[in-house]
Every structure is written in structure tokens, then in C-alpha cells.
Amino acid sequence: MQTHKSNNLQSFPNLSMLCERDQKQKRSVEQLLASKPNVVKSLDIYAQNMELYIKEQQKRLKILYHRDKQEKEVSEISGMTKFTSIHGNESLELHAKKLRQKQLYCDYILSKKYDVQIPQQPKPQKQYLSVENYTPFKRTEKIYVPSLEDTQPRSRSKSPPLKLKFNYYIQPSTNDIAIKQAFKLRKNWVELPNNNVFAHFTWLNMLGVFDFGPYSSQTVLSKRKMVNFCEFHSSLTNKTSLFTSFYQFNPELALKYLPFSFPLNFKVADWPEDLRLFCKMFGGDYEIRFPFYIPQRKSDSELTQQLFEQYKDKDKLWILKPTDWGRGQGVEIIRTLEQLEKSIVKMYTDKKQDCKEFLLQRYIESPLLFKGRKFDVRCFVLASQENYIYQKGYARISSVNFDLKSDDQFVHLTNTAIQSQHQSFSKEENKNQINFDDLANFINSSGGSFEKVYQDFKKIAQISLNCTKINRRNRKYCFQLLGFDYIIDSAFNVFLIEINANPNLENLNHVPQLIDDTLKLTADVVFPIEYSKEHLYDIL
């Protein structure tokens, strides 16, 4: 074997012969020769051995060609080649076929000499399934059925727009009739009778145990779900929590816009201290002794001392409200501590309606009177992604003339559920109610300004929604229609009495567009339809 000391490719004849046909390969070998000549030397030796191997194979093919030609006879019959054995044996016929295949291969190699290339086979044509060659085992292949083809295909641009249908569920209550009538005006909504699992929109009467997980943001329109309750609404709609949230947010605003109150919650451990402070505020020598309470003496804060000085000379008139009860149930006027003790023990031990939470609220002793009777004002506020207050509302008037010394509930409580039981109910006003237009005329004629009073309504509602977040987790598809109850005193000061989680919507003569406007600002935004955007709400 010769040794090559030159760095020229011509010094390696075997490699240079292979690189004559491929210039790119030649440049690669020259670069390799400049950096690693020993590798090129090894490649040249390998190419020399390959050349010897090819020559050996050529000799072998020539020998096989001449030998096979002597063992078979080829006869031409009707233009076709037929192999027949000399001895007529079937095994020899099979052997002759194999030899013929070898002969064809040898002829092909000899014709190409060194250029051994395998001919490319034609690609098989795709076979489509039809009735003749279809089998039930070929599940993944498509079947072409001409009868199912559209003979006149329509363009997508001319196809009619897709009209979606949405489901809604209304929980049976006193409000369901008015809400269903509002949904009937929307043609793309269908009512579900007794199941709210698959409803896109759910209107509940009471919240109870509820999963708010599916009511977060959802990009797919058909998967959106909406409900008329916010997850933490009880921080405002609970009578005790309303005063606590307001007081923690700003004590000065709480004392300005809320009647002075004492929360008394027997579910927490601090209730004895709240009761002790109330007894000290109330004054007197009587000491309340509940079967479950032993009084303790503690020091008072500076704010408490100031409040004691503020209220010590006033009449001892308070109002007791059970927190968990509604529609005026259990509300009593408290004039003595003995009366307070009896009332709390009675409701605390009530087996039908278990009540463990109360609110002691200072009574507004000089309310503004409409024709000699006490009244309160109901405003509707919508809490959603944006907060709104409805421009229309109504005042609820008692059936009996006001008398501060009377203990008659028809004098002090203006709830429709209470007043409807009186024999004089709805004699002077329709259902003892007047709309905002009549209320504005009355206030303006009495020396006040209804515009100022209405601005106080808005301001108190805005502060209430800011002092605590009823939608803390930002559920995009949760909203709540709240009923704010205000009372106006003789000096035209406005006080917030309570907030209703699910206000009564039976009588909407004074607020005819209330439900429709609520749906325009909530359901019609989440589930878009064509609707009139005119409404009677003010943004808070």
C-alpha cells in the first residue's frame, strides 16, 4: 500500500474519481484534507476496497448469466415469454422463474456499469371506498356517497346569521311573574321549568348554598352563566353587618347617615360587651340577666363616652330588629330594659324561627310626616360591574297618624307586609304608596329640596357599596338588585334604615321599567341581543 505525503486530492486516485461527479462533495473532501489528512487517507483505502469488491461482483454476475442461459429454454408464444423446464419438473419451473429474475437484474446492472440506481416505483393511486369495496372494519376511511353531495352549494357569505337560544330559570316567588314577563319580550330566551343546572341565567329568591365558580369570566358565549346574587352580599343586606361595615369604613359617616345602633350577635363571643354598652347608654338601674349571660364591668372607650354624653338627655326610645327575619317580623319598639329582656328571650327561644342576632337601633323621633303619617322611601340600586341607582322609586306610608307615645306597629312600621293587614290600607293612596313625582312636590312644598334629598340617596348608596365589596372575587356574571330603605326627618336629613337583598317586585306601577332596565344592563350585555339602550338609571 502506498503512503501519501501530499495534501493534494490528486494524490488519492480513488477519492478523486468518486468526487468528479459531485463538486460539492469534492469541496468537502478538500476541506477535510486540509484539516485531517489521515481521515482522507482512510477514506481512500476504503474506496479502493470498494472498487475491488465491485469488480468481483461483476465477474460473478457474468458467470451466473452464462450458466443460467444454458439451463433454460425461452420460447415465444403469442407475444409472451414462457419458461419451460428441460425435464418438465415443477420445481425446475419455479427455479427457472427465479433465474429469469436474476437475469433481468444482471442485465440491468451491466447496462449501468458502476452507476447502480434502483428505479423508482410508481406511486399507487388512492382508492376510495364505495359500496363494492367497503367493509365495516375500515372505520377510519371516508366514504364517498354521491347522493349526499350538495348539488347547489351555497357560499358562506350569503348564509343566514346564526341565531343563538339561551335558557333562563326563575325560582318560584312573589317576583317571578314580573321577571318572566320581561324575559318573554326577548325572543332568544327559553324558560326552564324546574332545573337551573343548565340555565344561562338564574334568578333566585333566596341564595342558600350556592357555587359561584361557573359565574366567572367566560369567552365562549354558550358557556356563560349569570345569577342575580353577589357572593358577599350579606355584608350589606344583613342588618348587623351593614352597621359594622359602615362603622369600620368611616365612623363619622356611619353616625351621620345611619341611626345610632348596637349590634347584638349571640353567635360571637363579644356580645356581652355590646349588651353592657347598650345598657349603659340606655341608663337606669335595671340590670338585664339572661339565662346564658353574667354581666361584667369593663372600661369604656373615648368614642363611647362621647356618645353617652350625646344621647343621655334624650328619650329612651329604641327599636329592636331581628337580623335574620324580614318583612317587619319581630320588630318591636323598646322603651325599657325589662321589655328588651323579654323580647330577646322570646325570640331567642323560638323553636320555629331560631334568632340569635339582633340590632338595637335608635328611633328617629322626629320623622318627616306625609299628611300626619310616617313614611319611608324605597330606592332600587343595581350592583354589577358598574353600579346604578334607579331614577324612580316610591314612598311607603303608614295607615295611622303618627304618635310617638303609641306602641301600635301600624304607626311606626311602614312595611307593605305590615300595613296591608290594617283596615284603612289603600284608602287614601293606592297601596299606601306614592311615586317620586308626588314625593318631590310634597318635599318642595314643605320647605325642602327633593333634588338635595335625591343626591343624598345616591351618596349614601355609593358609600354603602364602597365600604364593603359584595363582589370581592370579581365574578363578572354576578349582579344584584338591592332595595335601599331611607327615612327623612323633619330637618330633611336622610338616614339609611336597611338594605334588602331581594326586594319585592310585585307592585311596579311606580317603577314600570325596573326589571327591563335591569336586564338591559346585565343579561343583554353578557348575552348580546338587539335592544333599546334607553334606561332610567343613574351611574353611581
C-alpha positions as CSV (number, residue, x, y, z in Angstrom):
1,M,0.0,0.0,0.0
2,Q,1.4,3.4,-1.0
3,T,1.8,6.2,1.5
4,H,0.6,9.7,0.5
5,K,2.5,12.7,1.8
6,S,0.9,15.3,-0.4
7,N,-2.1,17.4,0.6
8,N,-3.4,17.4,-2.9
9,L,-6.6,15.4,-3.7
10,Q,-5.0,14.1,-6.9
11,S,-2.7,12.0,-4.6
12,F,-5.8,9.9,-3.7
13,P,-7.0,8.5,-7.1
14,N,-9.9,6.5,-5.6
15,L,-11.4,9.5,-3.9
16,S,-10.8,11.9,-6.8
17,M,-12.6,9.5,-9.2
18,L,-15.7,9.4,-6.9
19,C,-15.7,13.2,-6.5
20,E,-15.6,14.0,-10.2
21,R,-19.4,13.9,-10.5
22,D,-20.2,15.9,-7.3
23,Q,-18.4,19.3,-6.9
24,K,-20.0,19.9,-3.5
25,Q,-18.6,16.6,-2.2
26,K,-15.2,17.4,-3.7
27,R,-15.0,20.7,-1.8
28,S,-16.0,19.0,1.4
29,V,-13.2,16.4,0.9
30,E,-10.6,19.1,0.2
31,Q,-11.5,20.9,3.4
32,L,-11.3,17.7,5.3
33,L,-7.9,17.0,3.7
34,A,-6.5,20.4,4.8
35,S,-7.5,19.8,8.5
36,K,-7.4,16.0,8.9
37,P,-5.3,14.3,6.2
38,N,-5.3,10.9,8.0
39,V,-9.1,10.7,7.7
40,V,-8.9,11.3,4.0
41,K,-6.2,8.6,3.7
42,S,-8.5,6.1,5.4
43,L,-11.4,7.1,3.1
44,D,-9.2,6.5,0.1
45,I,-8.3,3.0,1.3
46,Y,-11.9,2.2,1.8
47,A,-12.8,3.4,-1.7
48,Q,-10.1,1.2,-3.1
49,N,-11.5,-1.8,-1.4
50,M,-15.0,-0.9,-2.7
51,E,-13.7,-0.8,-6.2
52,L,-12.2,-4.3,-5.9
53,Y,-15.4,-5.6,-4.4
54,I,-17.4,-4.2,-7.4
55,K,-15.1,-5.8,-9.9
56,E,-15.5,-9.2,-8.1
57,Q,-19.3,-8.8,-8.2
58,Q,-19.2,-8.1,-12.0
59,K,-17.2,-11.2,-12.6
60,R,-19.7,-13.3,-10.6
61,L,-22.7,-11.8,-12.4
62,K,-21.1,-12.7,-15.8
63,I,-20.6,-16.3,-14.7
64,L,-24.2,-16.6,-13.4
65,Y,-25.5,-15.2,-16.7
66,H,-23.8,-17.7,-18.9
67,R,-24.7,-20.6,-16.6
68,D,-28.4,-19.8,-16.3
69,K,-28.6,-19.3,-20.1
70,Q,-27.7,-22.9,-20.7
71,E,-30.2,-24.4,-18.2
72,K,-33.4,-22.9,-19.7
73,E,-35.1,-22.5,-22.9
74,V,-37.1,-19.5,-23.9
75,S,-40.0,-19.9,-26.3
76,E,-42.1,-17.1,-27.6
77,I,-45.9,-17.9,-27.5
78,S,-48.4,-15.3,-28.7
79,G,-46.1,-12.4,-27.8
80,M,-45.4,-13.6,-24.3
81,T,-42.3,-15.2,-22.7
82,K,-42.7,-18.7,-21.2
83,F,-40.2,-20.5,-19.1
84,T,-40.2,-24.3,-19.6
85,S,-38.1,-26.8,-17.7
86,I,-35.9,-29.3,-19.7
87,H,-37.1,-32.2,-17.5
88,G,-40.7,-30.9,-17.1
89,N,-40.4,-30.8,-13.3
90,E,-42.5,-28.2,-11.4
91,S,-39.6,-27.4,-9.1
92,L,-37.4,-26.7,-12.1
93,E,-40.1,-24.4,-13.4
94,L,-40.0,-22.4,-10.2
95,H,-36.2,-22.4,-10.3
96,A,-36.4,-21.1,-13.9
97,K,-38.6,-18.2,-12.8
98,K,-36.0,-17.2,-10.2
99,L,-33.2,-17.4,-12.7
100,R,-35.2,-15.2,-15.0
101,Q,-35.5,-12.6,-12.3
102,K,-31.8,-12.8,-11.7
103,Q,-31.1,-12.4,-15.4
104,L,-33.2,-9.2,-15.5
105,Y,-31.3,-7.9,-12.6
106,C,-27.9,-8.7,-14.1
107,D,-28.8,-7.1,-17.4
108,Y,-29.8,-4.0,-15.5
109,I,-26.5,-3.9,-13.6
110,L,-24.4,-4.5,-16.6
111,S,-26.1,-1.8,-18.6
112,K,-25.5,0.8,-15.8
113,K,-21.9,-0.5,-15.1
114,Y,-20.9,1.4,-12.0
115,D,-24.0,3.5,-11.7
116,V,-26.2,1.3,-9.6
117,Q,-29.6,3.0,-9.2
118,I,-32.8,1.5,-8.1
119,P,-35.7,2.5,-10.4
120,Q,-38.5,4.4,-8.6
121,Q,-41.7,2.5,-8.4
122,P,-44.8,4.5,-9.4
123,K,-47.0,5.7,-6.5
124,P,-50.1,3.7,-6.1
125,Q,-53.3,5.6,-6.8
126,K,-55.6,6.4,-3.9
127,Q,-58.5,4.0,-3.6
128,Y,-61.7,5.5,-2.4
129,L,-64.3,3.4,-0.6
130,S,-67.5,2.7,-2.4
131,V,-70.4,0.3,-1.9
132,E,-68.5,-2.5,-3.7
133,N,-65.2,-2.5,-1.7
134,Y,-66.5,-1.1,1.7
135,T,-66.1,-3.3,4.7
136,P,-67.3,-2.5,8.3
137,F,-63.8,-2.9,9.6
138,K,-62.5,0.2,7.9
139,R,-63.8,2.7,10.3
140,T,-61.3,5.5,9.7
141,E,-61.6,5.8,6.0
142,K,-64.0,8.2,4.4
143,I,-66.9,7.0,2.3
144,Y,-67.9,8.9,-0.8
145,V,-71.6,8.9,-1.3
146,P,-72.6,10.9,-4.4
147,S,-76.3,11.2,-3.3
148,L,-75.3,13.2,-0.2
149,E,-73.4,15.8,-2.0
150,D,-74.9,19.3,-2.3
151,T,-75.8,19.8,-5.9
152,Q,-76.1,23.6,-5.4
153,P,-73.5,24.6,-2.7
154,R,-74.2,28.0,-1.1
155,S,-71.5,30.5,-0.3
156,R,-70.8,31.3,3.3
157,S,-71.1,35.0,2.8
158,K,-74.8,34.6,1.8
159,S,-75.7,32.1,4.5
160,P,-78.1,33.5,7.2
161,P,-76.6,34.5,10.5
162,L,-76.7,32.0,13.4
163,K,-79.4,32.8,16.0
164,L,-78.5,31.5,19.5
165,K,-81.0,30.5,22.1
166,F,-80.4,30.9,25.8
167,N,-82.1,29.3,28.8
168,Y,-83.3,31.0,32.0
169,Y,-84.7,29.7,35.3
170,I,-86.8,31.8,37.7
171,Q,-87.1,30.4,41.2
172,P,-90.8,30.5,42.3
173,S,-91.5,33.5,44.4
174,T,-93.7,36.7,44.5
175,N,-91.4,38.3,41.9
176,D,-91.4,35.5,39.3
177,I,-94.4,36.8,37.3
178,A,-92.9,40.2,36.6
179,I,-89.5,38.8,35.7
180,K,-91.0,36.2,33.3
181,Q,-92.9,38.9,31.5
182,A,-89.6,40.8,30.9
183,F,-88.0,37.7,29.5
184,K,-90.9,37.0,27.2
185,L,-90.1,40.2,25.4
186,R,-86.7,38.7,24.5
187,K,-87.3,36.1,21.7
188,N,-84.0,34.4,22.1
189,W,-84.7,33.2,25.7
190,V,-86.4,29.9,26.6
191,E,-87.6,29.2,30.2
192,L,-86.5,26.1,32.1
193,P,-89.4,24.9,34.3
194,N,-87.7,23.2,37.2
195,N,-84.0,22.9,36.7
196,N,-81.3,25.7,36.9
197,V,-78.3,23.5,36.3
198,F,-78.2,24.1,32.5
199,A,-79.6,27.7,32.7
200,H,-77.6,30.5,31.3
201,F,-79.5,33.0,33.5
202,T,-80.7,32.2,37.0
203,W,-83.0,34.5,39.2
204,L,-83.1,33.2,42.8
205,N,-85.4,34.3,45.6
206,M,-83.0,33.1,48.4
207,L,-79.3,32.3,47.9
208,G,-78.7,29.5,50.4
209,V,-75.7,27.2,49.5
210,F,-74.6,28.2,46.0
211,D,-71.5,27.5,43.9
212,F,-70.2,30.8,42.3
213,G,-67.4,29.1,40.4
214,P,-69.1,28.8,37.0
215,Y,-70.1,32.5,37.1
216,S,-66.6,33.9,36.4
217,S,-65.5,35.3,33.1
218,Q,-66.1,33.0,30.1
219,T,-65.1,33.8,26.5
220,V,-67.4,31.1,25.0
221,L,-70.8,32.7,24.7
222,S,-72.8,29.4,25.0
223,K,-71.0,28.5,28.3
224,R,-71.7,31.8,30.2
225,K,-73.8,31.6,33.3
226,M,-75.4,34.6,35.2
227,V,-77.1,34.9,38.6
228,N,-78.9,37.7,40.4
229,F,-76.9,37.4,43.7
230,C,-73.4,38.6,44.6
231,E,-71.2,36.2,46.7
232,F,-70.7,38.5,49.8
233,H,-74.0,40.5,49.7
234,S,-74.7,39.7,53.3
235,S,-72.1,42.3,54.4
236,L,-74.7,44.9,53.3
237,T,-78.0,43.2,53.4
238,N,-77.6,41.8,57.0
239,K,-78.8,44.5,59.4
240,T,-75.9,44.0,61.8
241,S,-73.2,43.7,59.1
242,L,-74.5,46.9,57.4
243,F,-73.8,49.0,60.6
244,T,-70.5,47.2,61.3
245,S,-69.2,47.6,57.7
246,F,-70.2,51.3,57.6
247,Y,-68.7,52.0,61.0
248,Q,-65.4,50.3,60.2
249,F,-65.2,52.2,56.9
250,N,-65.8,55.6,58.4
251,P,-67.3,56.1,61.9
252,E,-68.2,59.7,61.2
253,L,-70.2,58.8,58.1
254,A,-71.9,55.9,60.0
255,L,-73.1,58.2,62.7
256,K,-74.2,60.8,60.1
257,Y,-76.2,58.6,57.7
258,L,-77.3,55.7,59.9
259,P,-79.4,55.8,63.1
260,F,-77.1,55.1,66.1
261,S,-77.2,51.3,66.5
262,F,-75.9,48.5,68.7
263,P,-75.3,45.1,67.1
264,L,-76.2,42.2,69.4
265,N,-75.0,38.9,67.9
266,F,-75.2,35.9,70.2
267,K,-73.2,33.9,67.7
268,V,-69.9,35.7,68.6
269,A,-68.1,35.9,71.9
270,D,-68.2,39.8,72.2
271,W,-72.0,40.1,72.6
272,P,-71.9,40.6,76.4
273,E,-69.7,43.7,75.9
274,D,-72.2,45.1,73.3
275,L,-75.1,44.5,75.6
276,R,-73.2,46.1,78.5
277,L,-72.6,49.3,76.4
278,F,-76.2,49.5,75.4
279,C,-77.4,49.2,78.9
280,K,-75.1,51.9,80.0
281,M,-76.3,54.1,77.0
282,F,-79.9,53.4,77.9
283,G,-79.4,54.3,81.6
284,G,-81.5,53.2,84.5
285,D,-80.9,50.9,87.5
286,Y,-82.3,47.7,85.9
287,E,-79.7,45.0,85.1
288,I,-80.5,42.5,82.4
289,R,-79.9,38.9,83.3
290,F,-80.3,36.4,80.6
291,P,-80.2,32.7,81.5
292,F,-77.0,32.5,79.4
293,Y,-75.3,35.8,80.4
294,I,-73.5,37.1,83.5
295,P,-72.7,40.8,83.3
296,Q,-69.1,42.1,83.6
297,R,-67.8,45.5,84.4
298,K,-65.3,47.0,81.8
299,S,-63.9,50.4,81.0
300,D,-65.3,52.4,78.0
301,S,-63.5,53.9,75.1
302,E,-63.3,57.7,74.4
303,L,-65.8,57.4,71.5
304,T,-68.3,55.6,73.7
305,Q,-68.0,58.3,76.4
306,Q,-68.8,60.9,73.7
307,L,-71.8,59.0,72.5
308,F,-73.1,58.6,76.1
309,E,-72.9,62.4,76.6
310,Q,-74.7,62.9,73.2
311,Y,-77.7,60.7,74.0
312,K,-78.0,60.7,77.8
313,D,-80.6,63.5,77.8
314,K,-82.8,62.2,75.0
315,D,-85.9,60.0,75.3
316,K,-85.1,56.3,75.8
317,L,-86.8,55.1,72.6
318,W,-85.2,52.3,70.6
319,I,-86.3,49.8,68.0
320,L,-85.3,46.1,68.1
321,K,-84.9,44.2,64.8
322,P,-84.1,40.5,64.3
323,T,-81.3,40.4,61.8
324,D,-82.4,37.1,60.1
325,W,-86.1,38.0,59.8
326,G,-87.8,40.1,57.1
327,R,-91.0,41.9,56.1
328,G,-91.2,43.6,59.5
329,Q,-91.4,40.4,61.5
330,G,-90.2,40.6,65.1
331,V,-89.6,44.4,65.0
332,E,-90.6,46.0,68.3
333,I,-90.4,49.4,70.0
334,I,-88.2,49.3,73.1
335,R,-88.9,51.7,75.9
336,T,-87.5,49.8,79.0
337,L,-84.8,47.3,79.6
338,E,-87.3,44.9,81.0
339,Q,-89.2,45.0,77.7
340,L,-85.9,44.4,75.9
341,E,-85.1,41.4,78.0
342,K,-88.5,39.8,77.4
343,S,-88.4,40.4,73.7
344,I,-84.9,38.9,73.2
345,V,-85.6,35.9,75.4
346,K,-88.9,35.2,73.5
347,M,-87.3,35.3,70.0
348,Y,-84.1,33.6,71.2
349,T,-86.0,30.6,72.4
350,D,-88.4,30.5,69.5
351,K,-88.2,26.9,68.1
352,K,-89.9,27.7,64.8
353,Q,-87.7,30.7,63.9
354,D,-84.4,30.5,65.6
355,C,-83.0,34.0,66.1
356,K,-79.6,34.6,67.6
357,E,-78.7,38.0,66.1
358,F,-80.4,41.4,66.7
359,L,-79.9,45.1,66.0
360,L,-80.8,47.8,68.6
361,Q,-81.3,51.0,66.6
362,R,-82.0,54.5,67.8
363,Y,-85.5,55.5,66.8
364,I,-85.9,58.6,64.6
365,E,-88.1,60.5,66.9
366,S,-89.0,63.4,64.6
367,P,-89.6,61.9,61.1
368,L,-91.0,63.9,58.2
369,L,-94.7,63.3,58.1
370,F,-96.9,63.0,55.0
371,K,-100.4,64.1,55.9
372,G,-99.6,63.4,59.6
373,R,-98.4,59.9,58.9
374,K,-94.9,58.4,58.9
375,F,-93.3,57.1,55.7
376,D,-90.1,55.7,54.4
377,V,-88.6,55.7,50.9
378,R,-87.6,52.7,48.7
379,C,-84.8,53.2,46.2
380,F,-83.5,50.5,43.8
381,V,-79.8,50.1,43.3
382,L,-78.1,47.7,40.8
383,A,-74.7,46.4,41.9
384,S,-72.8,44.9,38.9
385,Q,-69.6,45.7,37.1
386,E,-70.9,49.3,37.3
387,N,-73.3,50.5,40.0
388,Y,-76.5,52.3,39.1
389,I,-79.4,53.8,41.1
390,Y,-82.9,53.9,39.5
391,Q,-84.3,57.3,39.0
392,K,-87.8,56.2,40.0
393,G,-88.9,54.9,43.4
394,Y,-91.8,55.3,45.8
395,A,-92.6,56.2,49.4
396,R,-94.5,53.7,51.7
397,I,-96.9,55.4,54.1
398,S,-98.4,54.1,57.3
399,S,-102.2,53.8,57.7
400,V,-102.4,55.5,61.2
401,N,-101.4,59.0,62.2
402,F,-98.0,59.3,63.9
403,D,-97.9,59.3,67.7
404,L,-94.5,58.9,69.4
405,K,-96.2,57.6,72.6
406,S,-98.1,54.8,70.8
407,D,-96.8,51.3,70.7
408,D,-99.0,50.3,67.7
409,Q,-96.9,48.7,64.9
410,F,-99.1,50.3,62.3
411,V,-97.9,53.7,63.5
412,H,-94.2,53.0,63.4
413,L,-93.6,50.3,60.7
414,T,-94.3,51.3,57.1
415,N,-93.6,47.9,55.5
416,T,-96.2,46.9,53.0
417,A,-96.5,43.5,54.5
418,I,-97.5,45.0,57.9
419,Q,-99.7,47.9,56.6
420,S,-101.7,45.6,54.3
421,Q,-103.2,44.0,57.4
422,H,-104.8,47.3,58.6
423,Q,-108.4,48.1,57.7
424,S,-107.5,51.5,56.4
425,F,-104.9,50.2,54.0
426,S,-105.1,51.6,50.5
427,K,-107.9,54.0,51.3
428,E,-106.2,57.3,50.7
429,E,-103.3,56.2,48.4
430,N,-103.1,53.2,46.2
431,K,-101.5,50.5,48.4
432,N,-100.3,53.3,50.7
433,Q,-97.6,54.3,48.2
434,I,-96.8,57.5,46.2
435,N,-94.2,57.9,43.4
436,F,-91.2,60.2,43.3
437,D,-93.1,62.9,41.5
438,D,-95.7,63.2,44.3
439,L,-92.9,62.9,46.9
440,A,-91.0,65.7,45.2
441,N,-94.0,68.0,45.2
442,F,-94.6,67.3,48.8
443,I,-91.0,67.9,49.9
444,N,-90.6,71.1,47.8
445,S,-93.9,72.5,49.1
446,S,-92.8,71.7,52.7
447,G,-89.7,73.9,52.5
448,G,-87.2,71.2,51.4
449,S,-85.4,70.3,48.2
450,F,-86.1,67.0,46.6
451,E,-83.1,67.3,44.4
452,K,-80.9,67.6,47.5
453,V,-82.7,64.6,49.1
454,Y,-82.2,62.5,45.9
455,Q,-78.5,63.4,45.9
456,D,-78.3,62.1,49.5
457,F,-79.9,58.9,48.3
458,K,-77.2,58.5,45.7
459,K,-74.4,59.5,48.0
460,I,-75.4,57.0,50.8
461,A,-75.8,54.2,48.2
462,Q,-72.3,54.9,46.8
463,I,-70.7,54.9,50.3
464,S,-72.5,51.7,51.1
465,L,-71.2,49.9,48.0
466,N,-67.7,51.3,48.7
467,C,-67.5,50.4,52.4
468,T,-67.5,46.7,51.6
469,K,-67.1,44.7,48.3
470,I,-70.1,42.4,47.8
471,N,-68.3,41.0,44.7
472,R,-64.8,40.7,46.1
473,R,-63.7,37.9,43.7
474,N,-64.9,40.0,40.7
475,R,-67.4,37.5,39.4
476,K,-68.1,39.1,36.0
477,Y,-71.5,37.5,35.6
478,C,-72.9,38.2,39.1
479,F,-75.2,41.2,39.8
480,Q,-77.8,42.1,42.5
481,L,-80.8,44.4,42.5
482,L,-80.9,45.9,46.0
483,G,-83.7,47.7,47.8
484,F,-82.4,50.7,49.9
485,D,-84.8,51.9,52.6
486,Y,-84.4,55.5,53.7
487,I,-86.2,57.7,56.2
488,I,-86.3,61.5,56.2
489,D,-86.5,63.5,59.4
490,S,-88.2,66.9,59.9
491,A,-85.0,68.7,59.0
492,F,-84.8,66.8,55.7
493,N,-81.8,64.8,56.8
494,V,-81.6,61.3,55.1
495,F,-80.9,58.1,57.1
496,L,-80.3,54.6,55.7
497,I,-82.5,52.1,57.6
498,E,-81.6,48.9,55.9
499,I,-80.8,47.2,52.6
500,N,-82.9,44.4,51.2
501,A,-81.2,41.6,49.3
502,N,-84.3,40.6,47.3
503,P,-86.8,43.5,47.3
504,N,-90.4,42.9,46.5
505,L,-91.3,43.4,42.8
506,E,-95.0,42.7,42.9
507,N,-96.2,46.2,42.6
508,L,-94.2,48.0,39.9
509,N,-96.7,50.7,39.0
510,H,-94.3,53.4,40.2
511,V,-91.2,51.8,38.6
512,P,-92.6,50.2,35.4
513,Q,-89.3,49.7,33.6
514,L,-87.3,48.4,36.6
515,I,-86.9,44.8,35.6
516,D,-86.5,45.5,31.9
517,D,-83.8,48.1,32.5
518,T,-82.1,45.7,34.9
519,L,-81.9,43.0,32.2
520,K,-80.6,45.6,29.7
521,L,-77.7,46.4,31.9
522,T,-76.9,42.8,32.8
523,A,-78.2,39.9,30.8
524,D,-78.4,41.8,27.5
525,V,-74.8,42.8,27.8
526,V,-73.5,39.3,28.7
527,F,-75.8,37.6,26.1
528,P,-75.9,40.3,23.3
529,I,-79.2,40.9,21.5
530,E,-80.7,43.9,19.8
531,Y,-82.4,46.1,22.3
532,S,-83.1,49.7,23.1
533,K,-80.3,51.2,25.2
534,E,-82.6,53.9,26.8
535,H,-83.0,53.3,30.5
536,L,-83.8,55.2,33.7
537,Y,-80.7,54.5,35.7
538,D,-78.0,56.9,37.0
539,I,-74.5,55.7,37.3
540,L,-73.1,56.0,40.9
